[in-house]
Amino acid sequence: MAHDTAGDPVSGIKWTRRTTSKVAEQLRSAGIDVCPNTVAKLLGGLGYRLRSNAKKLNRQKDPGRHAQFAYITTMRDAFAKAGLPVVSVDSKHRELVGEFKNPGATWDQQPTPVLDHDLPSDAKGVALPYGVYDLAANQACVSVGTTHDTPDFAVDNLARWWALHGCRRYPEATELLVLADSGGSNGAHCRVWKHALQHRLCDRYGLTVTVCHYPSGASKYNPIEHRAFSQISKNWAGQPLTDYETVINYLSTTTTKTGFRVDAHLVRADYPIGVKVSDKEMNDLSLRPHDTQPGRNYTISPRSTGHPETGNLFLRQPLATVRFVKGVFGRVGVFAVRRGGWVAFVGLCWHGGSLRRTLMYRDLVGQATSFALARWEGSGVLLTAMSRVGLHS
């Protein structure tokens, strides 16, 4: 066995390229009568295992690889110490929806029949899972797209996580750290990704978003890969994803003993490919590259400052906690919100169709009242088209 043996110098595990049948034949030629099964047991006792190829070689010469890992660790520790949210984002493998074979095995009396060829023309559609994993909460929000995995789709999913979960778990947070791969829809050099972060997350919710990208070829170190996607793959292993309801059900029922949970959503919106962002639009972004590897680390700040009549304001107080009182114009909800350094009181009128989406905003700093049109989004209200009027109360 000596000339056909290889091994790992760290773990001590060894393997051989000879089959147990060949080893048994050579032993019998030497006068030792054994069967292949006995050879397998003897090899196991000597530390041998069946081994496949291990992808551990990396020919990409990246001088900043180790420095980037160290910087990501520093940023994660800093945000965690300050009680600020840290999320890991990525796209999962594209799945064909239909009676197709799904890798893995399940306990059953009979195998589940599936199509003999995985032809896209036989599929009911495609499932494009994009996940946002909250490291501190050990929970993921996975949105399943049905058209294309684009940067706009990625940012909308991140914004959905903030509206449904982030603003509730971190009500006082004004900053967010995002860990992402260097390629794909959330790539480090993707203009549309940065442009969408500015418009759909930072400006809309008043968040300062810091993004740190892992080096190329290091996606396996992204926490969502081994903490969320691996558990999802185990949960639906060997189960054909026959329809979108099945996909969502398997995502939603993915749990672990450590408390990991998944909030799954089906997104049927169309996300076209080929979207371009001009140089002027890029120059208008409030984007600040970091001193350490600026191509991989940057911070995008909200552009709307001061009073909210000049921009959008997201009220982070959940609607469920609104206190309703009877008023002349019907039921009016009154509650306080905090954004930055100021506090506002908002009255939400729920009387008739025309007043249903009208809000009265009271700025204690300017001692003036404004009216605005609003729309519901997630757990709060997004104010748009605000206008100041000369009313006082």
C-alpha positions as CSV (number, residue, x, y, z in Angstrom):
1,M,0.0,0.0,0.0
2,A,3.0,2.3,0.5
3,H,3.4,3.4,-3.1
4,D,-0.3,4.0,-3.6
5,T,-1.0,5.9,-0.4
6,A,-1.7,9.6,0.1
7,G,-2.8,11.5,3.1
8,D,-3.5,14.7,5.0
9,P,-0.5,15.7,7.2
10,V,-2.7,17.7,9.5
11,S,-5.6,15.3,10.2
12,G,-3.7,12.1,9.6
13,I,-6.4,10.7,7.3
14,K,-5.0,8.5,4.5
15,W,-6.4,7.2,1.3
16,T,-5.4,4.8,-1.5
17,R,-6.1,4.7,-5.2
18,R,-6.5,0.9,-5.2
19,T,-9.9,-0.8,-4.8
20,T,-10.6,-3.3,-2.0
21,S,-11.0,-6.0,-4.7
22,K,-7.5,-5.4,-6.1
23,V,-6.0,-5.4,-2.6
24,A,-7.8,-8.7,-1.8
25,E,-6.4,-10.2,-5.0
26,Q,-2.8,-9.2,-4.2
27,L,-3.2,-10.6,-0.6
28,R,-4.5,-13.9,-2.0
29,S,-1.6,-14.1,-4.3
30,A,0.6,-13.7,-1.2
31,G,-1.2,-16.6,0.5
32,I,-3.6,-14.5,2.6
33,D,-7.2,-15.4,1.8
34,V,-9.5,-12.4,2.5
35,C,-12.5,-10.9,0.9
36,P,-12.9,-7.2,-0.2
37,N,-15.2,-6.5,2.8
38,T,-12.5,-7.6,5.2
39,V,-10.0,-5.4,3.4
40,A,-12.4,-2.4,3.8
41,K,-12.6,-3.0,7.5
42,L,-8.8,-3.4,7.8
43,L,-8.2,-0.2,5.8
44,G,-10.7,1.7,8.1
45,G,-8.8,0.6,11.1
46,L,-5.6,1.9,9.5
47,G,-7.1,5.4,9.0
48,Y,-8.1,5.0,5.3
49,R,-11.3,6.5,3.9
50,L,-13.0,6.8,0.5
51,R,-12.0,10.3,-0.6
52,S,-13.1,12.5,-3.5
53,N,-11.1,15.4,-4.9
54,A,-10.9,18.4,-2.6
55,K,-11.0,21.9,-4.2
56,K,-8.4,23.5,-2.0
57,L,-5.9,24.9,-4.6
58,N,-6.2,28.6,-5.5
59,R,-4.1,30.0,-8.3
60,Q,-5.5,33.5,-8.0
61,K,-2.9,35.8,-6.6
62,D,-4.7,38.4,-4.5
63,P,-2.2,40.3,-2.3
64,G,-5.1,41.9,-0.4
65,R,-7.0,38.7,0.4
66,H,-5.9,38.2,4.0
67,A,-6.0,42.0,4.7
68,Q,-9.7,42.0,3.5
69,F,-10.6,39.1,5.8
70,A,-9.0,40.9,8.7
71,Y,-10.8,44.2,7.8
72,I,-14.2,42.4,7.6
73,T,-13.6,40.9,11.1
74,T,-12.8,44.3,12.5
75,M,-15.9,45.8,11.0
76,R,-18.1,43.0,12.3
77,D,-16.7,43.3,15.8
78,A,-17.2,47.1,15.7
79,F,-20.8,46.9,14.6
80,A,-21.7,44.1,17.0
81,K,-20.1,46.0,19.9
82,A,-22.2,49.0,19.1
83,G,-25.4,47.0,18.9
84,L,-25.8,47.7,15.2
85,P,-27.2,45.1,12.7
86,V,-24.8,43.0,10.6
87,V,-26.3,41.0,7.7
88,S,-24.9,38.6,5.1
89,V,-26.5,38.5,1.7
90,D,-26.2,36.2,-1.3
91,S,-28.1,34.4,-4.1
92,K,-28.7,30.7,-3.7
93,H,-28.5,28.3,-6.6
94,R,-31.1,28.8,-9.4
95,E,-33.7,26.0,-9.2
96,L,-36.1,24.7,-11.9
97,V,-39.6,24.5,-10.6
98,G,-41.3,21.2,-11.7
99,E,-41.0,17.5,-11.4
100,F,-37.2,17.5,-11.5
101,K,-34.7,15.5,-9.5
102,N,-33.3,17.3,-6.5
103,P,-30.0,16.0,-5.1
104,G,-30.2,14.0,-1.9
105,A,-32.1,11.1,-0.5
106,T,-35.1,10.7,1.8
107,W,-36.6,7.8,3.8
108,D,-39.5,6.4,1.8
109,Q,-40.9,3.0,0.7
110,Q,-40.8,4.0,-3.0
111,P,-38.7,6.6,-4.8
112,T,-40.4,9.7,-6.1
113,P,-40.7,9.6,-9.9
114,V,-39.3,12.6,-11.7
115,L,-38.5,13.6,-15.2
116,D,-35.6,11.8,-16.9
117,H,-34.2,15.0,-18.3
118,D,-33.9,18.5,-16.7
119,L,-35.1,20.5,-19.6
120,P,-36.0,24.2,-18.9
121,S,-38.8,23.9,-21.4
122,D,-40.5,21.4,-19.0
123,A,-40.3,23.7,-16.0
124,K,-43.2,25.7,-14.6
125,G,-40.7,28.5,-13.9
126,V,-37.5,29.2,-12.1
127,A,-36.9,29.9,-8.4
128,L,-34.2,32.4,-7.6
129,P,-33.7,32.5,-3.8
130,Y,-31.9,35.6,-2.5
131,G,-31.2,35.6,1.2
132,V,-30.5,38.1,3.9
133,Y,-29.1,36.5,7.0
134,D,-29.1,38.4,10.3
135,L,-26.0,37.2,12.2
136,A,-27.0,38.3,15.7
137,A,-30.6,37.0,15.4
138,N,-29.6,33.8,13.6
139,Q,-32.5,34.3,11.2
140,A,-32.8,34.7,7.5
141,C,-35.3,36.4,5.2
142,V,-35.3,34.7,1.8
143,S,-37.1,36.1,-1.2
144,V,-37.8,33.8,-4.2
145,G,-37.7,35.7,-7.5
146,T,-39.3,34.3,-10.7
147,T,-37.6,36.3,-13.4
148,H,-34.0,37.5,-13.1
149,D,-31.5,37.8,-10.3
150,T,-30.6,41.5,-10.8
151,P,-29.1,44.1,-8.5
152,D,-32.5,45.8,-8.1
153,F,-33.9,42.5,-7.0
154,A,-31.1,42.0,-4.5
155,V,-31.6,45.5,-2.9
156,D,-35.4,45.1,-2.8
157,N,-34.9,42.0,-0.8
158,L,-32.5,43.7,1.5
159,A,-35.0,46.6,1.9
160,R,-37.8,44.0,2.5
161,W,-35.8,42.5,5.4
162,W,-35.3,45.9,6.9
163,A,-39.0,46.9,6.7
164,L,-40.2,43.6,8.1
165,H,-37.5,42.6,10.6
166,G,-34.6,45.0,10.9
167,C,-36.5,48.1,12.0
168,R,-38.2,46.0,14.7
169,R,-35.1,44.3,16.0
170,Y,-33.0,47.4,15.9
171,P,-35.4,50.3,16.4
172,E,-32.6,52.8,17.3
173,A,-30.2,51.7,14.5
174,T,-29.2,54.2,11.8
175,E,-26.4,52.1,10.4
176,L,-26.2,48.7,8.8
177,L,-23.3,46.5,7.8
178,V,-23.7,44.3,4.7
179,L,-21.4,41.4,4.0
180,A,-21.5,40.3,0.3
181,D,-19.6,38.4,-2.3
182,S,-17.5,40.2,-4.9
183,G,-19.6,39.1,-7.9
184,G,-23.2,38.4,-8.9
185,S,-26.1,40.8,-8.4
186,N,-24.4,42.4,-5.4
187,G,-20.9,42.6,-6.9
188,A,-18.3,45.0,-5.7
189,H,-18.0,46.7,-9.1
190,C,-21.7,46.7,-9.9
191,R,-23.1,50.2,-10.5
192,V,-26.7,49.2,-10.4
193,W,-26.2,47.6,-6.9
194,K,-24.8,50.8,-5.4
195,H,-27.3,53.0,-7.2
196,A,-30.2,50.8,-5.8
197,L,-28.7,50.8,-2.3
198,Q,-28.8,54.6,-2.4
199,H,-32.3,55.0,-3.7
200,R,-34.1,52.0,-2.3
201,L,-32.5,51.6,1.1
202,C,-30.4,54.6,2.3
203,D,-32.6,57.5,1.1
204,R,-35.9,55.7,1.7
205,Y,-35.2,54.5,5.3
206,G,-32.6,57.0,6.4
207,L,-30.0,54.3,6.8
208,T,-26.2,54.6,6.5
209,V,-25.2,51.3,4.8
210,T,-21.6,50.0,4.9
211,V,-20.8,47.2,2.5
212,C,-17.8,44.8,2.8
213,H,-17.2,42.4,-0.1
214,Y,-15.3,39.1,0.4
215,P,-12.4,38.5,-2.0
216,S,-13.0,36.7,-5.3
217,G,-13.3,32.9,-4.8
218,A,-14.1,33.2,-1.1
219,S,-17.9,33.0,-1.2
220,K,-17.8,29.9,1.1
221,Y,-16.7,32.2,3.9
222,N,-19.8,34.4,3.6
223,P,-21.8,33.4,6.7
224,I,-25.1,33.0,4.8
225,E,-23.6,30.1,2.8
226,H,-22.8,27.8,5.7
227,R,-25.3,29.1,8.3
228,A,-28.5,29.5,6.1
229,F,-28.2,28.0,2.6
230,S,-26.7,24.8,3.8
231,Q,-29.6,24.2,6.2
232,I,-32.1,25.0,3.4
233,S,-30.4,22.5,1.1
234,K,-30.6,19.8,3.8
235,N,-34.3,20.5,4.3
236,W,-35.4,20.0,0.7
237,A,-32.7,17.4,-0.2
238,G,-34.3,14.7,-2.3
239,Q,-37.6,16.5,-2.6
240,P,-38.7,17.7,-6.1
241,L,-39.7,21.4,-6.1
242,T,-42.9,20.8,-8.0
243,D,-44.3,24.3,-7.6
244,Y,-43.7,27.7,-6.0
245,E,-45.8,26.8,-3.0
246,T,-43.5,23.8,-2.3
247,V,-40.4,26.0,-2.5
248,I,-41.8,28.5,0.0
249,N,-43.0,25.7,2.3
250,Y,-39.6,24.1,2.4
251,L,-37.9,27.5,3.0
252,S,-40.3,28.4,5.8
253,T,-39.9,25.1,7.6
254,T,-36.1,25.2,7.7
255,T,-35.1,25.2,11.3
256,T,-32.2,24.1,13.5
257,K,-31.7,23.3,17.2
258,T,-29.8,26.6,17.6
259,G,-33.0,28.6,16.8
260,F,-32.4,29.3,13.1
261,R,-35.5,30.3,11.2
262,V,-36.4,31.5,7.7
263,D,-39.0,34.0,6.6
264,A,-39.8,33.2,3.0
265,H,-41.5,35.4,0.4
266,L,-42.4,34.8,-3.3
267,V,-41.7,37.8,-5.5
268,R,-43.4,37.7,-8.9
269,A,-42.3,41.2,-9.9
270,D,-40.4,41.4,-13.2
271,Y,-36.8,42.5,-12.9
272,P,-35.4,43.3,-16.3
273,I,-31.7,42.8,-17.1
274,G,-29.4,45.3,-18.9
275,V,-30.1,48.3,-16.6
276,K,-27.4,50.9,-16.9
277,V,-26.3,53.6,-14.5
278,S,-24.6,56.7,-16.0
279,D,-21.5,58.5,-14.7
280,K,-23.7,61.4,-13.6
281,E,-25.9,59.1,-11.6
282,M,-22.9,57.6,-10.0
283,N,-21.5,61.0,-9.1
284,D,-24.7,61.9,-7.4
285,L,-24.5,59.0,-5.0
286,S,-23.5,59.7,-1.4
287,L,-20.8,57.0,-1.6
288,R,-17.6,57.1,0.4
289,P,-14.9,54.5,-0.3
290,H,-12.9,53.3,2.7
291,D,-9.2,53.8,3.0
292,T,-8.7,50.1,3.3
293,Q,-9.3,48.4,-0.1
294,P,-11.8,51.0,-1.4
295,G,-12.9,48.8,-4.2
296,R,-14.3,46.3,-1.7
297,N,-15.3,48.5,1.2
298,Y,-17.6,51.6,1.0
299,T,-20.3,53.4,2.9
300,I,-23.4,54.9,1.4
301,S,-25.2,57.6,3.4
302,P,-28.8,58.9,3.0
303,R,-29.0,62.1,1.0
304,S,-32.1,63.6,2.6
305,T,-31.2,65.6,5.7
306,G,-32.9,68.0,8.0
307,H,-36.7,68.2,7.9
308,P,-38.6,65.5,6.1
309,E,-40.5,67.7,3.8
310,T,-37.5,67.7,1.5
311,G,-37.3,63.9,1.3
312,N,-38.8,60.6,2.3
313,L,-39.3,59.6,6.0
314,F,-39.8,56.1,7.2
315,L,-41.7,55.9,10.4
316,R,-40.1,52.9,12.2
317,Q,-42.8,52.6,14.9
318,P,-44.8,49.4,14.0
319,L,-48.5,50.1,13.1
320,A,-49.6,47.5,15.6
321,T,-48.5,49.8,18.5
322,V,-50.5,52.9,17.2
323,R,-52.9,54.3,19.8
324,F,-56.3,55.0,18.3
325,V,-58.6,57.7,19.6
326,K,-62.0,59.0,18.4
327,G,-61.9,62.2,16.5
328,V,-64.1,64.5,14.6
329,F,-63.0,63.0,11.3
330,G,-63.1,59.4,12.4
331,R,-60.5,57.2,14.1
332,V,-57.1,58.9,14.4
333,G,-53.9,57.1,15.5
334,V,-51.3,59.2,17.4
335,F,-47.8,58.1,18.1
336,A,-44.3,59.4,18.3
337,V,-41.3,58.5,16.2
338,R,-37.6,59.3,16.3
339,R,-35.3,59.8,13.4
340,G,-31.9,61.3,13.8
341,G,-32.0,64.1,16.4
342,W,-35.6,65.2,16.2
343,V,-38.9,63.9,17.3
344,A,-42.3,64.2,15.5
345,F,-45.9,63.4,16.3
346,V,-48.0,61.9,13.6
347,G,-51.7,61.6,13.3
348,L,-53.0,58.9,10.9
349,C,-56.6,59.6,9.7
350,W,-58.7,56.6,8.9
351,H,-61.9,58.2,7.7
352,G,-63.1,57.5,4.2
353,G,-61.2,56.7,1.0
354,S,-59.8,60.2,0.4
355,L,-58.5,60.6,4.0
356,R,-57.3,57.0,4.4
357,R,-53.8,57.8,3.2
358,T,-53.4,61.3,4.6
359,L,-51.2,62.0,7.5
360,M,-50.7,65.1,9.6
361,Y,-47.1,65.7,10.6
362,R,-46.1,67.9,13.6
363,D,-42.5,69.1,13.8
364,L,-41.7,70.2,17.3
365,V,-38.6,72.0,16.1
366,G,-40.3,74.1,13.5
367,Q,-43.6,74.4,15.2
368,A,-45.5,73.8,12.0
369,T,-47.8,71.2,10.6
370,S,-47.5,69.4,7.3
371,F,-49.7,67.1,5.3
372,A,-48.4,64.2,3.3
373,L,-49.5,61.3,1.1
374,A,-48.2,57.9,2.5
375,R,-48.2,54.3,1.6
376,W,-47.8,51.2,3.8
377,E,-44.6,49.3,3.6
378,G,-43.7,46.4,5.8
379,S,-44.1,47.4,9.5
380,G,-44.3,51.1,9.0
381,V,-45.3,54.0,6.8
382,L,-43.3,55.6,4.0
383,L,-44.1,59.3,3.7
384,T,-44.0,60.8,0.2
385,A,-44.9,64.1,-1.4
386,M,-44.8,66.0,1.9
387,S,-45.8,69.7,1.8
388,R,-45.7,72.3,4.7
389,V,-48.8,74.4,5.4
390,G,-49.4,77.2,7.9
391,L,-51.5,75.4,10.4
392,H,-50.6,75.2,14.1
393,S,-52.0,73.0,16.8
